[in-house]
Amino acid sequence: MPSKSRIAYSLMAVTASALFAAGAMAAPKGFTSGGHGPASVKSVKLAYSGENKGCPDEVALITRVETTGPGNFKIRYRQAGGGKSALITVKAEKTQNGKYVAKHVQTMTLNKSTDTKYMVESDGKISPWVSVKKNCAMALVPGIVAGPKKVLKVDLGIKGPKTNLCPNEATVTGWVFTNYPGKVQVMLARKGQGVGQPFMIEAKKAANGQYMASFTRAVPINAPVKAEYRLLVGGGSGVASNWVPLSANCLIGLPGFGFGG
C-alpha cells in the first residue's frame, strides 16, 4: 500500500488537506440528528463510482443513509490510516417507496496511484469499508505509457412540456466531450435531492477531432415541478454541467429521474 504522502486527491468544495485531516482511527462515535424529531439512522451504505483509466481521474464516494423518519443528520467520511472529514449535514426525506433516505456524493480527484479505503458513519452506524485503488499508468504496449484521458466539457439541456396539461413529459439531453473514445460514466443530480444511479454512454469521434458522448431521456411529468438538474461525469476531474431548470404546471403525480430510495 502506498504511503499516505503519495495519495493525492481533492474533495469538492474543500481541499483534501482540510477534509481529511490526520487523526487517530477510533471507533465511530454516535452523532445526533439535527433536531427534527426523534428519527434515528437505520443503516449507512457507501459506494465507490466513476473510476477510469489515466490520471488525473475524478471518482465519487456515494453515501446513502436510511432513517426512521425525516430530519437532518450528520455524516463523516473516514480514510484508512487516520484521515477524516468534517461533519457534513444531510437531509433525510421520504422517497417514493415510503422509506426515509438521505444521500450525499463526495467527489475526489486522484492525481497519483492510490490504494486506500474509506467508510462513512452517522448516528452511531457505520458502513463497510470501500476500497479505492488507482493505477495512473495506462500502458498500451511494453515501454509506452499513454497520456491521461480527460473530460473536456459537459453540457445538459432540458426541454420542458409544451403545454400545462398533465400527464406530460420533458426531454433531457446530455453531452460529454472527451479527448478519447470509449465508455463514459455519467450521473444526473437534482439540486437538494442528491444524485441518481450512474449509467454509461459511449464517446465517438466528432467533427472537430474531439470525441463526444450523448444521451436523451424522456422524463414523465405528472405533478407541478420546479427543480434544477446538472450532469456529473465519473473521471471528469471536476467537470460538470451548469444547473439547468425544469418547471411545469400540473395537478397529479410526481416527476422523477429515478432518485427514489
C-alpha positions in Angstrom: 0.0 0.0 0.0 1.5 3.4 -0.9 2.3 5.8 1.9 -0.2 8.5 2.8 2.0 11.2 1.3 1.6 9.5 -2.1 -2.2 9.7 -2.0 -3.3 12.9 -3.8 -6.9 13.8 -4.0 -9.3 16.7 -3.6 -12.8 16.8 -2.4 -15.5 19.0 -3.9 -15.9 22.4 -2.1 -13.0 21.7 0.3 -9.3 20.8 -0.1 -8.0 17.4 0.7 -5.8 18.7 3.5 -8.8 20.3 5.2 -11.3 17.5 4.7 -9.1 14.5 5.6 -7.1 16.0 8.4 -4.9 13.4 10.2 -6.4 11.8 13.2 -6.4 8.5 15.1 -8.8 5.9 13.7 -11.0 5.4 16.7 -14.3 3.5 16.9 -17.0 5.8 15.3 -18.9 8.0 17.8 -22.7 8.4 17.6 -24.0 11.6 16.0 -27.3 13.1 16.9 -29.9 14.1 14.4 -30.4 17.7 13.6 -33.3 18.5 15.9 -36.2 17.5 13.6 -37.8 14.9 15.9 -36.8 11.5 17.3 -35.8 10.0 13.9 -32.7 7.8 14.0 -30.4 6.2 11.5 -31.3 2.6 10.4 -28.4 1.9 8.1 -25.5 3.6 6.3 -24.1 2.5 2.9 -21.1 3.7 0.9 -20.4 3.1 -2.8 -17.5 4.0 -5.0 -18.1 5.1 -8.5 -16.5 6.7 -11.6 -13.0 5.3 -12.0 -11.5 5.5 -15.5 -8.0 4.8 -16.8 -5.4 7.6 -16.7 -4.8 10.5 -14.3 -6.0 12.8 -13.0 -9.2 10.9 -12.5 -12.3 12.1 -10.6 -14.1 9.5 -8.6 -17.0 9.7 -6.2 -18.0 8.3 -2.8 -21.8 7.9 -2.7 -23.4 7.8 0.7 -27.0 6.5 1.4 -28.4 6.9 4.9 -31.7 5.3 5.6 -33.5 6.7 8.7 -36.7 6.1 10.6 -38.1 9.5 9.7 -37.3 12.9 8.2 -34.7 15.3 9.6 -31.1 16.5 9.4 -28.3 14.1 10.2 -24.5 14.3 10.4 -22.2 12.1 8.5 -18.4 11.8 8.5 -16.1 10.1 6.0 -13.1 8.3 7.4 -10.0 7.1 5.5 -7.9 4.1 6.5 -4.8 5.3 8.2 -6.4 8.2 10.2 -7.9 10.7 7.8 -11.4 12.0 8.4 -13.7 14.6 7.1 -15.5 17.4 8.9 -19.1 16.6 9.9 -21.4 17.0 6.9 -25.2 17.7 7.3 -27.5 15.7 5.1 -31.3 15.8 5.0 -33.4 12.6 5.1 -36.6 12.8 3.1 -39.4 10.4 2.2 -38.8 8.6 -1.0 -41.3 7.2 -3.5 -41.2 3.8 -1.9 -42.0 5.2 1.5 -38.5 5.0 3.0 -36.7 7.9 4.5 -33.3 8.4 2.8 -30.5 11.0 2.9 -27.9 10.9 0.1 -24.5 12.6 -0.3 -21.9 12.5 -3.1 -18.3 13.4 -2.4 -16.0 13.7 -5.4 -12.2 13.2 -5.2 -9.6 13.8 -7.8 -6.9 11.1 -7.9 -3.7 12.5 -9.3 -1.4 9.7 -8.4 -1.5 5.9 -8.0 -3.7 5.2 -4.9 -4.5 2.3 -2.7 -6.7 3.1 0.3 -10.1 2.6 1.9 -13.0 4.8 3.1 -16.0 4.3 5.3 -18.8 6.7 6.4 -20.6 6.9 9.8 -23.7 8.5 11.0 -25.6 8.4 14.3 -23.5 5.5 15.6 -24.0 3.4 12.4 -21.1 2.7 10.1 -20.8 1.5 6.5 -18.4 -1.3 5.4 -15.0 -0.2 4.2 -14.8 0.6 0.5 -11.5 0.2 -1.4 -10.2 2.9 -3.7 -7.4 1.6 -5.9 -5.9 3.5 -8.8 -3.0 2.8 -11.1 -2.3 6.0 -13.0 -0.1 4.5 -15.7 -2.1 3.2 -18.6 0.4 1.0 -20.6 -0.8 0.2 -24.2 2.3 -1.7 -25.3 5.5 -2.5 -23.3 7.6 0.6 -22.8 4.9 3.1 -23.9 2.6 4.9 -21.5 -0.4 6.7 -22.8 -1.3 10.3 -21.7 -4.2 10.8 -19.4 -7.8 10.6 -20.6 -9.7 13.9 -20.0 -13.2 15.0 -20.0 -13.2 18.4 -21.7 -16.7 19.7 -21.4 -20.2 18.7 -20.1 -23.5 20.1 -21.3 -27.1 19.4 -20.2 -30.3 20.6 -21.9 -33.9 20.2 -20.8 -37.0 20.9 -22.9 -40.0 21.2 -20.6 -43.5 20.2 -21.5 -45.1 22.2 -24.4 -48.4 22.7 -22.6 -49.7 22.9 -19.0 -51.7 19.7 -19.4 -50.7 16.6 -17.5 -49.6 13.8 -17.6 -46.8 15.2 -19.8 -43.1 14.8 -20.3 -39.8 16.7 -20.5 -36.8 15.8 -22.6 -33.4 15.7 -21.1 -30.3 15.6 -23.3 -26.7 15.4 -22.1 -23.4 15.8 -24.0 -19.9 14.9 -22.8 -16.8 15.9 -24.8 -13.6 14.0 -24.2 -10.1 13.5 -25.8 -10.6 9.8 -26.1 -13.1 7.3 -27.4 -15.0 4.8 -25.3 -17.3 4.4 -22.3 -18.0 7.4 -20.1 -19.9 7.1 -16.8 -22.4 9.9 -16.0 -24.9 10.7 -13.3 -27.9 13.2 -13.1 -28.1 15.3 -10.0 -31.2 17.2 -8.7 -30.4 20.2 -6.6 -31.2 19.4 -2.9 -32.0 15.8 -3.6 -28.7 14.1 -4.5 -27.5 12.1 -7.4 -29.2 9.3 -9.4 -27.7 6.0 -10.3 -24.6 6.1 -12.7 -25.1 4.9 -16.3 -22.7 4.6 -19.2 -22.6 6.4 -22.6 -20.1 6.0 -25.3 -17.8 8.7 -26.8 -17.3 8.6 -30.5 -15.2 10.7 -32.9 -16.7 14.2 -33.5 -16.1 16.5 -36.5 -13.6 18.8 -34.6 -11.3 15.9 -33.7 -12.6 15.5 -30.2 -14.9 12.8 -29.0 -18.5 13.2 -27.9 -20.9 11.0 -26.0 -24.6 11.9 -25.7 -27.9 10.6 -24.4 -31.6 11.7 -24.5 -34.2 10.7 -22.0 -38.0 11.4 -21.7 -39.0 12.3 -18.2 -42.6 11.9 -17.2 -44.3 14.9 -15.6 -47.4 14.2 -13.6 -47.3 17.0 -11.0 -46.1 20.6 -10.6 -42.3 20.7 -10.5 -39.8 23.4 -10.2 -36.3 22.0 -10.0 -32.7 22.2 -11.2 -30.5 19.4 -12.6 -26.9 19.0 -13.7 -24.8 16.3 -15.3 -21.8 14.8 -13.4 -19.1 12.7 -15.0 -17.1 9.9 -13.4 -13.4 10.5 -14.2 -14.3 14.1 -15.2 -11.7 15.8 -12.9 -14.4 18.0 -11.5 -16.0 18.8 -14.9 -19.8 19.1 -14.6 -22.6 20.9 -16.5 -24.3 24.0 -15.3 -27.5 23.7 -13.3 -30.4 23.6 -15.8 -34.0 24.4 -14.6 -37.1 22.3 -15.2 -40.5 23.7 -14.4 -44.1 22.5 -15.2 -47.6 23.2 -14.0 -49.7 20.1 -13.3 -52.2 18.7 -10.8 -51.3 15.0 -10.1 -48.4 12.6 -9.7 -44.7 13.1 -9.3 -41.8 13.6 -11.8 -38.5 11.8 -11.3 -35.2 10.8 -12.6 -35.1 7.6 -10.5 -34.0 9.2 -7.3 -36.2 7.1 -5.1 -34.6 5.1 -2.3 
